[in-house]
Amino acid sequence: MAEIVIMGAGLGGVIMAYEMKDQMRPEDRLTVVTRDPIYHFVPSNPWVAVGWRTRESVEIDLAPTFSRRGINFKPVPVSGVDPQAKRVDLEDGSSLNYDYLIIATGPELAFDEIEGFGPHGFTQSVCHIEHAEKAQVDFEEFCKNPAPVITGAVQGASCYGPAYEFTFILETELRRRKIRDRVPMTFVTSEPYIGHIGLDGVGDTKGLLESELREKHIKWMTSSRVKSVESGKMIVEEIAEDGAIKKTHELPFGYSMMIPAFRGIKPLRGIDGLVNPRGFVIVDKHQQNPTYPEVFAVGVCVAIPPMGPTPVPCGVPKTGFMIESMVTATARNIGEILRGRAPRFQGTWNAVCLADFGDSGVAFVAQPQIPPRNVNWSASGRWVHAAKIGFEKYFLRKMRKGESEPFYESAALNMLGIGKLKNIIQD
C-alpha cells in the first residue's frame, strides 16, 4: 500500500485529488491536508469584490465530496515538511508519513514587501475570498464619496489577468451606479507594456487591452514599481530600460486594488533542493522534484523562470488550464510509478483563458503558454462575459460532483486540439 498526501485544496489540490484517486490502485490511500475545509472559486473573487457574487455562491464544503470519493481529509494547516523523512507535520501536533507527496498549496501573498500595502494596509486584494469580501465592504463606503482609483499589479507579480479583470469590472459597476464621471482611474503595472501579462503577450493582447483602456478612459503606467502606500496616496516609480528611476509619482486614490507578488508558503521556504530562493517548488518535465523524487508539485507553487529580463520584475502566471495539465501529468506519472514503471507523461502547459470585463471580455488560447507557441490566439467581445459565467457554474458543479474532466469535456477539447498531455514518442 502506498500513502499519498496532497498538500492544499485549492484549484490544483482538489482536481489533483480527483484525478489521483482515479489513478491509484485499490490498496493505496490518499489524504488531502489543507488549511481551509471550504473550497472557493478564486476566478469569481473580482465579482465578489463589487457585490456581483456572495461568498456562499462560490464555495463548496469539500468534506462530503471527499468522503463520497473515499479520500481522507484533514483540514489542518501544515507547519513543516521533512522530505528526507518523508513526513508532513501539522499545526495540531500530528504528522502524516507519505510515500508520495503532491504539493498544491498555491502561494503566500507578499504584501509585507511594500510598506502600507495590502488589506491590512491601504490597498485591496482579490486573491482570497476574505480579501474580496473586505474589498466589497470598502467599495460600498467608497461609492458614498467617489475619488480616484488605482488598480494593477506590483513588481514581482505573476498574476496579471485578475488585475485587468477587476479594473474593467469595477469600471462597469461605477457606470451602473452613475458615478464613473467622478472617478479618475489609473492602471499601474510592472509589465513592460500593456497586455504583456507575464507571457510577452498572447496574440494581440497588447492591442486589445490598450484599446479597452482607452475606450474606458483609464490611464496606465507600465514598467512601474510601487515604493510605498499611505492613506490616500501611492508612491510609484517609473523605471527606465536600464533599471534607473525615470520618474517618481505621488498618486492620490480613494480606492485601490493591486495584485501582490507571490512566494512559496513558509513551511516550504529554505528546504534545500526542494524549493528555489523564493520558496517555489522545483520540478522537472514530469512535475517531479529532482532531489526528492517522491515529491511532485502542481499549480502556482511551482517554480517557473521569468520570460526574460524586464525593467521591473514580472513573474509567469500559472493559469487554470495550465494547472490542470500539470495535474493530469502528475496523476498519470504517480500511477505509472505505483505499477513499477517510470514516469513518462508531460503536461502541455497550454493556456485557455477567459478574462471578464463586466459586460465584455478578452479570451486567449496559448499552446503552450510559454512561447514559442504552436497556437497564439486572442479575441474580445461580449460573448466572453457570458462564457465566463457559464464556466463558473460548470466548474463548481464538477467540483461538487467530485469530477475533474467528464468524458464530454475531454471530447470537446480533443476536437479543438487543446490537450493536457504532450504526445511523447517513446524510445
C-alpha positions in Angstrom: 0.0 0.0 0.0 1.2 3.5 -0.8 0.4 6.6 1.3 -0.2 9.5 -1.0 -0.6 13.0 0.6 -1.7 16.2 -1.2 -0.9 19.5 0.4 -3.5 22.1 -0.5 -7.2 22.0 -1.6 -7.5 25.0 -4.0 -7.9 24.7 -7.7 -4.9 22.4 -8.2 -5.3 20.4 -5.0 -9.0 19.5 -5.5 -8.7 18.3 -9.1 -5.4 16.6 -8.1 -7.3 14.6 -5.5 -10.0 13.5 -8.0 -7.5 12.6 -10.7 -5.1 10.9 -8.3 -8.0 8.8 -6.9 -8.7 7.5 -10.4 -5.0 6.5 -11.0 -4.4 4.8 -7.7 -4.5 1.0 -7.0 -7.3 -0.2 -4.7 -5.0 -0.7 -1.8 -3.4 2.8 -1.9 -4.6 5.5 0.4 -5.0 9.2 -0.4 -5.1 12.0 2.1 -5.6 15.8 1.4 -4.4 18.2 4.1 -5.3 21.9 3.9 -5.9 25.0 6.0 -9.4 25.6 4.9 -12.1 22.9 4.6 -14.1 25.1 2.2 -13.1 25.4 -1.5 -13.6 28.9 -3.1 -13.6 29.5 -6.8 -10.9 32.2 -7.0 -11.8 33.4 -10.5 -15.1 34.7 -9.1 -13.4 36.9 -6.5 -13.5 40.1 -8.7 -17.2 39.7 -8.9 -17.4 39.2 -5.1 -15.5 42.5 -4.6 -18.1 44.6 -6.3 -21.1 42.7 -4.9 -22.0 40.6 -8.0 -21.5 37.4 -6.1 -21.7 36.3 -2.5 -19.2 34.2 -0.8 -21.7 31.4 -0.3 -22.4 31.2 -4.1 -18.8 30.4 -5.0 -17.8 28.0 -2.2 -18.0 24.2 -1.7 -17.8 22.2 1.5 -15.2 19.6 0.5 -15.7 17.1 3.3 -18.9 15.4 1.9 -17.5 15.1 -1.6 -14.1 13.8 -0.5 -15.9 11.3 1.8 -18.0 10.1 -1.1 -14.9 9.6 -3.3 -13.0 7.7 -0.5 -10.5 10.5 0.0 -9.2 11.1 3.6 -9.4 14.8 4.6 -7.5 16.7 7.3 -8.4 20.4 7.3 -5.4 21.3 9.5 -2.6 23.8 8.5 0.8 22.4 7.7 3.6 23.5 10.0 6.5 21.8 8.2 7.7 19.3 5.7 10.7 16.9 6.1 11.4 15.5 2.6 14.2 13.3 3.9 12.0 11.6 6.5 9.0 11.8 4.0 6.8 13.5 6.6 4.4 16.4 6.8 3.9 18.0 10.2 0.7 19.7 11.1 -0.1 22.6 13.4 -2.2 20.4 15.7 0.9 18.4 16.6 0.2 15.4 14.4 2.1 14.3 11.3 1.5 12.4 8.1 4.0 10.0 6.7 4.0 9.6 2.9 5.3 7.5 0.1 4.4 10.3 -2.4 3.7 13.9 -1.7 2.0 16.3 -4.1 2.4 20.0 -3.2 -0.5 22.1 -4.4 -0.6 24.8 -1.8 -0.7 27.9 -4.0 1.3 30.9 -3.0 1.8 33.1 0.0 1.0 36.7 -0.7 3.9 39.0 -0.2 2.1 42.1 1.0 4.8 42.8 3.6 7.4 43.6 0.9 5.8 47.0 0.3 5.2 49.4 3.1 1.5 50.1 3.7 0.4 47.5 1.1 -2.4 45.0 1.2 -5.7 44.5 3.0 -4.0 45.2 6.4 -2.7 48.4 4.9 -4.3 50.8 2.4 -5.0 48.6 -0.7 -7.4 45.8 -1.5 -6.9 42.3 -2.9 -9.0 39.8 -4.8 -6.5 36.9 -4.3 -8.5 35.3 -1.4 -12.2 35.3 -0.7 -11.7 37.1 2.6 -9.9 39.9 0.8 -12.6 40.1 -1.8 -15.3 40.4 0.9 -13.3 43.2 2.6 -12.8 44.9 -0.8 -16.6 44.8 -1.3 -17.3 46.4 2.0 -14.8 49.2 1.4 -16.1 49.7 -2.1 -19.6 50.4 -0.8 -18.1 53.1 1.5 -16.0 54.5 -1.4 -19.1 54.9 -3.5 -20.5 57.3 -0.9 -17.6 59.6 -1.6 -16.1 58.9 -5.0 -12.4 59.7 -5.6 -9.5 58.5 -7.9 -9.0 54.7 -8.2 -5.7 52.9 -8.8 -5.6 49.2 -9.9 -2.9 47.0 -11.3 -0.1 44.6 -10.3 3.1 45.4 -8.4 6.7 44.4 -9.0 7.2 40.6 -9.0 3.6 39.9 -9.5 2.8 36.8 -11.7 -1.0 37.0 -12.0 -2.0 39.9 -14.2 -5.3 38.6 -15.6 -7.3 39.4 -12.4 -5.8 42.9 -12.3 -7.2 43.7 -15.7 -10.5 41.9 -14.9 -11.1 43.8 -11.7 -10.2 47.1 -13.4 -12.9 46.7 -16.1 -15.5 45.0 -13.7 -15.0 48.0 -11.3 -15.4 50.4 -14.2 -18.6 48.7 -15.3 -20.0 48.9 -11.8 -19.1 52.5 -11.5 -21.0 53.3 -14.7 -24.0 51.3 -13.5 -24.1 53.4 -10.3 -23.8 56.6 -12.4 -20.6 57.8 -10.6 -18.0 56.8 -13.2 -17.7 60.5 -14.2 -16.4 61.3 -10.7 -13.8 58.6 -10.6 -10.5 59.1 -12.5 -8.9 55.6 -13.0 -5.2 54.6 -13.4 -3.8 51.2 -14.1 -0.3 50.7 -12.6 1.6 47.6 -13.6 5.1 46.1 -13.5 4.6 44.8 -17.1 6.9 46.4 -19.8 3.8 47.0 -21.9 0.0 46.7 -21.6 -1.0 43.1 -22.4 2.3 41.5 -21.6 0.6 39.5 -18.8 3.9 37.9 -17.8 3.9 35.9 -21.1 5.2 38.5 -23.5 1.7 38.8 -24.8 -0.7 36.3 -26.4 -1.9 37.1 -29.8 -2.8 40.8 -29.9 -3.4 41.2 -26.1 -1.4 44.4 -26.3 -3.7 46.0 -28.8 -6.9 44.6 -27.4 -6.2 45.7 -23.8 -4.8 49.1 -24.7 -7.9 49.7 -26.8 -10.1 48.7 -23.9 -8.3 51.0 -21.5 -8.5 53.9 -24.0 -12.2 53.3 -24.7 -12.9 53.3 -20.9 -10.8 56.4 -20.3 -8.4 54.6 -18.0 -4.8 55.9 -17.9 -2.0 53.5 -17.5 1.6 53.3 -16.3 3.9 50.4 -17.3 7.4 49.4 -16.0 6.3 50.8 -12.7 7.4 49.9 -9.2 5.3 50.7 -6.1 7.6 52.1 -3.5 5.1 52.6 -0.6 1.5 53.2 0.1 -0.1 55.7 2.5 -3.6 56.5 3.3 -4.9 58.1 0.1 -1.5 58.2 -1.6 0.6 55.7 -3.6 4.3 56.4 -4.3 5.1 54.9 -7.7 8.5 54.8 -9.5 8.6 54.6 -13.3 11.7 52.5 -14.3 13.7 53.1 -17.5 15.1 50.3 -19.6 18.5 50.4 -17.8 16.8 50.0 -14.4 17.2 53.6 -13.4 14.3 55.5 -11.9 12.9 57.7 -14.7 10.3 59.5 -12.6 8.6 59.2 -9.2 4.8 59.8 -8.9 2.6 60.5 -5.9 -0.7 59.2 -7.0 -3.8 60.1 -4.9 -6.5 57.5 -4.5 -9.7 56.8 -2.6 -9.8 53.1 -3.5 -7.1 50.7 -4.8 -6.8 47.1 -5.7 -3.3 45.8 -6.5 -2.2 42.2 -7.2 0.9 41.4 -4.9 4.0 39.4 -5.6 3.8 35.7 -4.7 6.3 33.5 -2.8 6.3 29.9 -1.6 4.5 29.2 1.7 6.5 29.4 4.9 6.7 25.6 5.7 8.5 25.1 2.4 10.9 28.0 2.3 14.5 27.3 2.8 14.4 23.5 2.1 17.5 23.0 0.1 16.9 21.1 -3.2 13.1 21.3 -2.9 12.5 25.0 -3.5 14.2 28.0 -5.1 15.2 31.1 -3.1 11.7 32.4 -3.5 10.2 29.3 -2.0 8.6 27.8 -5.2 8.9 24.1 -5.7 11.5 22.9 -8.3 10.1 20.3 -10.7 11.3 18.6 -13.9 9.2 17.9 -17.0 7.3 15.2 -15.1 6.3 17.6 -12.3 8.7 15.7 -10.1 11.4 17.2 -7.8 14.9 16.2 -8.9 16.3 16.0 -5.4 13.3 14.3 -3.7 11.7 12.1 -6.4 8.8 11.2 -4.0 7.7 14.8 -4.2 5.6 16.3 -7.0 4.1 19.8 -7.4 1.4 21.4 -9.4 -0.1 24.9 -9.7 1.1 28.3 -8.5 3.6 26.8 -6.1 5.7 25.5 -9.0 9.0 27.4 -9.9 8.9 28.8 -13.4 11.6 31.2 -14.5 10.5 34.6 -15.9 10.1 35.0 -19.7 13.2 37.2 -19.8 14.6 40.4 -18.4 12.2 43.3 -17.9 12.9 46.8 -16.3 10.6 45.7 -13.4 10.4 42.0 -12.4 7.4 40.1 -13.9 6.6 36.6 -13.0 5.0 33.9 -15.2 1.3 33.2 -14.4 0.1 29.7 -13.8 -3.4 29.7 -15.5 -6.2 27.3 -14.8 -5.9 25.0 -17.8 -2.1 25.0 -17.4 -2.5 23.8 -13.8 -5.0 21.2 -15.0 -2.4 19.8 -17.4 0.2 19.7 -14.6 -2.4 17.7 -12.5 -3.1 15.2 -15.2 0.6 14.6 -15.9 1.3 14.2 -12.2 -1.6 11.7 -11.6 -0.6 9.6 -14.6 3.1 9.6 -13.6 2.4 8.5 -10.0 0.1 5.9 -11.4 2.9 4.6 -13.5 5.4 4.6 -10.5 2.9 2.7 -8.4 2.8 0.0 -11.0 6.6 -0.3 -11.3 7.1 1.8 -14.4 9.0 5.1 -14.9 7.1 8.4 -15.2 6.6 9.3 -18.9 3.8 11.9 -19.0 4.4 15.6 -19.6 1.8 18.4 -19.3 1.3 20.6 -22.3 1.0 23.7 -20.1 -1.5 25.0 -22.6 -3.5 28.1 -21.6 -7.2 28.7 -22.3 -8.2 31.9 -20.5 -11.4 34.0 -20.3 -11.0 37.5 -18.8 -14.3 39.1 -17.9 -14.7 42.9 -18.2 -18.1 43.2 -16.7 -20.1 43.5 -20.0 -17.5 42.1 -22.4 -14.1 40.5 -22.1 -10.9 39.0 -23.7 -10.2 35.4 -24.4 -7.0 33.8 -25.5 -5.5 30.4 -26.3 -1.8 29.8 -26.0 -0.3 26.4 -26.9 1.9 26.2 -25.0 1.5 29.0 -22.5 5.2 29.8 -22.7 6.5 30.8 -26.2 7.4 29.9 -28.8 3.9 28.6 -29.4 2.0 26.4 -31.8 -1.2 28.5 -31.3 -1.2 32.1 -30.3 -4.7 33.5 -30.5 -6.8 36.2 -28.7 -10.2 37.8 -29.3 -12.6 40.1 -27.5 -16.4 40.6 -27.3 -19.5 40.4 -25.2 -19.5 36.6 -25.6 -16.5 36.3 -23.3 -18.6 37.7 -20.3 -21.3 35.0 -21.0 -18.7 32.3 -21.4 -17.1 33.2 -18.0 -20.4 32.9 -16.2 -21.1 29.6 -17.9 -17.6 28.3 -17.0 -18.0 29.3 -13.3 -21.3 27.3 -13.0 -19.9 24.4 -14.9 -16.6 24.2 -12.8 -18.4 24.5 -9.5 -20.8 21.7 -10.5 -17.8 19.5 -11.4 -16.1 20.1 -8.0 -19.3 19.3 -6.1 -19.7 16.0 -8.0 -16.1 15.0 -7.4 -15.1 15.1 -11.1 -12.1 16.6 -12.8 -12.8 16.1 -16.5 -16.0 14.4 -17.7 -15.8 12.5 -21.0 -17.7 15.1 -22.9 -15.2 17.8 -21.8 -12.3 15.6 -23.0 -14.0 15.0 -26.3 -14.7 18.7 -26.9 -11.1 19.7 -26.0 -9.7 17.0 -28.3 -11.9 18.2 -31.1 -10.4 21.7 -30.6 -6.9 20.3 -30.4 -6.4 21.5 -26.9 -4.8 18.7 -25.0 -3.4 18.4 -21.4 -0.7 15.9 -22.2 2.2 16.1 -24.7 2.5 13.4 -27.4 5.8 11.9 -26.4 7.5 9.4 -28.7 9.0 6.7 -26.5 12.4 5.3 -27.3 
